[in-house]
Amino acid sequence: MRIPTAVPWRPALRLFPALVLIVLALIGPWLAPHAIDIPVTGPYAEPDSAAPLGGDLLGRDVLSRLLAGGRELVVSALIAAFVVTALAAVLGAVGALRPAVGRIVDRAADLLILLPAVLGLLLIALSWPGGGRLAIITAAVVLGVPYAVRLIASAAAPVAASGYVEAAAAGGEHLWHLVFRELLPNLRAVLLALFGLRFVAAVYLVSTAGFLQIGPQPPAADWALMIRENGPGVMLNPWAVVAPSLLIGLLAMTVNLAASALAPQIGRKAVSLR
């Protein structure tokens, strides 16, 4: 008797919502029916044929600003998640192979973890006049690496102590060969899961920056900035606040599901019972 394997289309179903949302955010500015900075209706107007989601505080089309407001958020979060995962992978693997380096990395991570996220964001963004999105991405990387390094180092330690890695080291293989050829390929599941987690964390951090008006400034279209701008009129046109809030939450949730679907399953394999 063969134990049933996973249905092939289930991972695809978990990937599809994240792909749709990310693609929609990337191409959204080209789909916007109106200019994002020109009023088309009254302030906080209710939905109608001209503005399907109503108007914002200045009468601009909420739907157009919603379509145009996700690209920078998604791109910033993707860059931050990729850089954090790459740096953590290298630092964690090197720390597992070289305990002296690992201790230094741990101490540095301990110090950075003590820094509150919002305070770190303010320190980096406000001390970098004109930094804009680059300053926010840098803050997301600086604040995300300490947690990510800890995760990778703990996952890499048993792999580094395994026989084949020790045999490769005894055979004279250099450090970077051990890191990129022996260690990291066996941490694919951890790296994919980490990328998803850091993307979600970056989405929240970039959104916080937008809400605090550290990054994008009016009249830019940004989901978090839309929430801040239209908060006073939430009772007049709830869509101006609810719609961007829902999209931020859906983006975080769907990417988490996609990351778990992409991660190789480290569990019981199908076997044949005779």
KOLLUM-561801 format. One record per atom (N, C-alpha, C): residue in one letter; x, y, z. Coordinates in steps of 0.05 Angstrom, whole numbers, plus 5000, padded with zeros to 4 digits. Example, Ala and Ser with C-alpha at 12.3 -4.5 7.8 and 13.67 -1.06 7.14 Angstrom:
KOLLUM-561801
a526448865156;a524649105156;a526449345156;s525749555142;s527349795143;s525850015157;
//
This chain:
KOLLUM-561801
m501749765000;m500050005000;m501850255000;r501150454983;r502750694981;r501250924996;i502851055013;i501651285027;i501151505008;p498851625007;p498251834987;p500152074990;t501152154967;t502852394967;t501152644964;a502452874968;a501053124967;a499953174938;v497553294937;v496453354911;v498053574898;p498953534872;p500853734860;p499654014858;w497054044855;w495954304850;w495554464876;r495854334899;r495454484924;r497554704928;p500154644924;p502054874927;p501555094907;a500655034883;a500055244863;a497755414873;l495755294886;l493555454896;l494455644918;r496455564934;r497455734955;r499255954944;l500555904920;l502156104908;l500556314893;f498256234882;f496756404864;f495956664876;p494756674900;p493856934911;p496157134914;a498457044923;a500757224927;a501657334900;l501857154880;l502757244854;l500857444842;v498257394844;v496257574833;v496457854847;l496757854873;l496858104888;l499358254882;i501658114880;i504158254874;i504158364846;v503258204827;v503158294799;v501258534797;l498958524810;l497058744809;l498358994821;a499858964843;a501159204855;a503259314836;l504659144821;l506759244804;l505659384779;i503459274768;i502359394743;i500159594749;g499459614775;g497159784782;g497160064772;p499460204773;p499460484763;p498560514734;w498960304718;w498160314690;w495160254687;l493960144707;l491160074706;l489360284718;a490560484731;a488960694745;a487260844725;p484660864729;p482961014710;p483261314710;h484261424732;h484561714735;h487361784745;a488162024741;a490662124752;a490362124783;i492562064796;i492462034825;i492362294840;d492962514827;d493062774841;d490962974832;i489062884816;i486963064806;i484262984818;p482863174831;p480163104842;p478163044819;v476562834824;v474562754805;v471762754818;t471662804844;t469162804858;t469462974883;g467462984900;g467663134925;g469263004946;p470263154966;p471763034988;p470162815002;y471262585005;y470062355019;y467362285006;a467162324980;a464662254966;a464161954967;e461661874967;e460961594966;e461561484938;p461861214937;p462361084911;p460161154890;d461061204866;d459261244844;d460561144818;s459361204795;s460461104770;s463161234763;a463561484772;a466161614766;a468361514785;a467661444809;a469661354829;a468461114843;p468960864834;p467760624845;p468160584875;l470360694885;l470860684914;l470660954928;g469461134914;g469061404926;g471461584924;g471361804938;g473561994938;g474962014964;d477462124964;d478962154988;d478562434999;l480362515017;l479962775030;l479963015011;l481162984987;l481263194967;l479463134943;g477962914945;g476162844922;g477562694901;r479962594906;r481362424886;r480262144887;d480462014864;d479361744861;d480861544878;v479461424898;v480761234916;v481760984901;l480160884881;l481060654866;l483660704851;s483860934838;s486361004824;s488761014843;r488361134865;r490561164884;r491260884897;l489160724899;l489660454910;l491260284890;l490660304864;l492160154844;l494960264842;a495360514846;a498060634842;a499760614868;g498460554890;g499860584916;g501360334926;g501260114911;g502459864922;g505159804910;r505859924887;r508359844874;r510859894891;e511060144901;e513460204917;e513660044943;l511359984955;l511359814979;l512359534973;v511359414951;v512059144944;v515059134936;v515959314920;v518759314911;v520659354935;s519959544952;s521659594976;s521759354994;a519459224998;a519458985016;a520958755003;l520758714977;l522158504963;l525158544965;i526058794960;i528958844962;i529958804990;a528558905010;a529358875038;a529458585046;a527458425038;a527358145046;a529657985032;f530158045007;f532357914993;f535057975006;v535558235012;v538158305023;v538458185051;v536358205067;v536558085094;v537057785093;t535657645076;t535957355074;t538757285064;a539857435045;a542457385034;a544657435055;l544457665069;l546457725089;l546357525112;a543857465121;a543657275143;a544657005136;a544156915111;a545056655102;a548156635104;v549456845094;v552356835094;v553456855122;l552457055137;l553457095164;l552856855182;g550456745180;g549756515197;g551356275190;a551856225164;a553355995156;a556256025164;v557456255160;v560256305169;v560456275199;g558556375213;g558556355243;g558456065252;a556955905238;a556755615245;a559255475239;l560655555218;l563255415211;l565555525226;r565455775234;r567655905249;r566556015275;p566655865297;p565455945322;p566356225332;a568856295327;a569756565336;a568256785322;v567856755296;v566256945281;v563356935290;g562356695296;g559656675305;g559156815331;r561056815349;r560756965374;r560557265370;i562157365351;i562157645345;i559457725333;v558557565314;v555957615302;v553657605322;d553857415341;d551757405361;d551657645379;r554057745387;r554157985404;r553058225389;a553758255363;a552758485348;a549758455345;a548758215340;a545858175338;a544458245364;d545658165386;d544458235412;d544058535416;l545958685407;l545758975410;l543559095392;l543458995367;l541559105348;l538659015355;i538358775366;i535758685374;i534458865395;l536158985412;l535159155434;l533959415423;l534559485398;l533559735386;l530659695377;p528759845388;p525959815379;p525759885349;a523959745336;a523659775307;a523060065298;v521060185311;v520260455304;v522460655310;l523860625332;l526060805339;l528360775319;g528960525312;g531060485292;g530260605265;l527760575257;l526860695232;l527060995233;l526361115255;l526561405258;l529461495257;l531161355271;l534061435272;l535261425244;i534761215229;i535961195203;i534761385183;a532061385182;a530761555162;a531161845167;l530961935192;l531162225197;l533962325197;s535962145201;s538762225200;s539862215171;w538162135153;w538962115125;w537062295108;p537562555109;p535762735094;p535762665064;g533462645053;g533262585025;g533662295018;g533862125039;g534261835034;g531861705022;g529461795029;g527061685018;g526761385021;r526061254999;r525660965000;r528160815007;l530460904998;l532960775004;l533560765033;a532960985047;a533260995076;a531460795090;i528960775081;i527060585093;i527960295088;i528860235064;i529859965058;i532259905075;t534060105078;t536460065096;t535560005124;a533660145134;a532660105161;a531459825164;a529959735144;a528859465144;a531059255144;v533159305130;v535359105129;v536859105156;v537459345167;v538959355192;v537359235215;l534759275215;l533059175237;l532358875233;g532558775208;g531758505203;g533958305204;v536458385199;v538758205198;v539158065225;p539158205248;p539758065273;p537957825279;y535357855274;y533557625279;y534057405259;a534557485234;a534957285213;a537557135217;v539657265226;v542157135231;v541856925252;r540456985273;r539956795295;r538656545284;l536656575267;l535156355256;l536956175239;i538456305221;i540256155203;i542456015218;a543556155238;a545756035253;a544855785268;s542455795280;s541455565295;s540855335276;a539855395252;a539255185232;a541855075220;a543855245217;a546355155204;a548154995222;a547955035249;a549754905267;a549754605265;p547454465265;p547554175262;p548554085235;v548054245214;v549054165187;v552154195187;a553154415199;a556054455200;a557454235215;a556054115234;a557353895250;a556953625238;s555653605215;s555153345202;s557653245189;g557752985184;g560152855175;g561152945148;y559252995129;y560253075102;y561453345101;v560453535118;v561653805120;v564353785133;e564653635154;e567253595167;e569153455149;a568253265133;a570053135114;a570953335092;a569153505083;a569953705063;a571953895074;a571553985100;a573454165112;a576154025117;a576153775125;a578653635129;a580053585102;g578553575080;g579753535054;g580953795042;g580854015057;g582154255048;g580354455033;e577654405033;e575954585019;e575854855033;h575855075018;h575955335030;h573155415042;l573155625057;l570755705072;l568355745054;w568755895032;w566555965015;w565355725001;h567055524995;h566055274984;h564155135004;l565055135029;l563455005050;l560755155054;v560855425052;v558455585056;v556455535033;f557355575008;f555555574986;f555055304973;r556855114977;r556454854964;r555654634984;e556354665009;e555754455028;e553554525048;l553554775057;l551754855079;l549054965069;l549155185054;l546755325046;l544855165028;p545854985010;p543954824995;p542154645013;n543154585036;n541554415055;n539754585073;l539754845069;l538055025085;l535955165067;r535255045044;r533455175026;r530755225039;a529655035054;a527055065066;a527155295086;v529255305102;v529555525122;v529755795108;l531355805086;l531656065073;l529156155060;l527555975048;l525056055036;l523056155057;a522956005079;a521156095101;a522056365112;l524756395115;l525756655125;l525156885106;f525356835080;f524757045060;f521857135063;g520056945066;g517257015070;g516757175095;l518057095117;l517757235142;l518857515141;r521257545128;r522457805126;r520957995107;f519757875087;f518058035069;f515758155084;v514457985100;v512158075116;v513058295136;a515358245149;a516358455168;a517058715153;a518158685129;a518858925114;a516359075105;v514258925098;v511659055091;v510659225114;y510759115138;y509759255161;y511559505167;l514159465164;l515959685170;l515659915150;v515559835124;v515260035103;v512560175106;s510460025114;s507860145118;s507860335142;t509360255163;t509560435186;t510960695178;a513060675161;a514360915152;a512461095135;g510860965118;g508961115103;g506861245121;f505861105141;f503861215159;f505061455175;l507661445182;l508961655196;l509861875177;q509461845151;q510362035131;q513362075131;i514861865137;i517761875136;i518661845108;g517361665093;g518161615065;g516561775045;p514361655034;p512761795015;p511362045027;q511262255011;q509962495020;q507562565002;p505462685013;p503262774996;p504362944973;p503162924949;p500762774941;p501362484931;a503662364939;a504262094929;a502061904938;a501761694921;a499761484927;a501261264941;d500461204965;d501760994981;d499560885000;w499460615002;w497260495018;w497260595047;a499660595059;a499760685087;a499160985090;l500161135071;l499661425071;l496661475067;m495361315051;m492461345047;m490961305074;i491761115090;i490461065115;i490761305133;r493161415134;r493561655151;r491961895142;e492061945116;e490762185105;e487762175108;n486561935104;n483661915103;n482361825129;g484061795150;g482961715176;g480761895186;p481062165184;p478862335195;p476162295181;g476162195156;g473662165141;g472761885139;v473661705157;v472961425154;v469961375156;m468561535171;m465661505173;m464161595148;l465461775133;l464161885109;l464661695085;n467061605081;n467661415060;n469661205071;p468660995083;p470360795096;p472360665076;w471660655050;w473460515031;w476160655029;a476260905034;a478861045032;a480860945052;v479860835074;v481660725095;v481660415095;v479260305092;v478960015094;v480359865071;a480159975046;a481359835023;a484359815025;p485860025030;p488759995033;p489559825057;s487959835079;s488559675102;s488359375095;l486159305081;l485759035073;l487958935054;l488859105036;l490959025017;l493558975031;i494259135051;i496759085066;i496558825081;g494358775094;g494058525108;g494058285089;l492658305067;l492558085047;l495258025035;l496758235030;l499458205019;l501258045039;a501158115064;a502757975084;a501857685087;m499257635087;m498257365091;m498857185068;t498357285043;t498757115020;t501657055015;v503357235021;v506257185017;v507256975037;n506156985061;n506856775081;n505956505071;l503556485060;l502556225050;l504256135026;a505056315009;a506756244986;a509456144994;a510656275015;a513256185024;a513155905036;s511055845051;s510855585062;s510355375041;a509055455019;a508555264997;a511055204981;l512755404978;l515255374963;l517355214979;a517255235005;a519255105021;a519154805018;p521454665013;p521454375011;p520454255036;q518854045034;q517653915057;q519753735070;i520353775095;i522253615110;i520653435128;g519553235117;g517853055133;g518052775123;r516052615129;r516052345121;r515652315091;k517252165078;k516952115050;k515051885045;a513951875021;a512151655014;a513751405012;v512651195023;v513950925022;v511950715012;s513050505002;s511350284994;s511350065015;l508949975022;l508749755042;l508049505026;r509649305028;r509149055014;r508348835033;
//
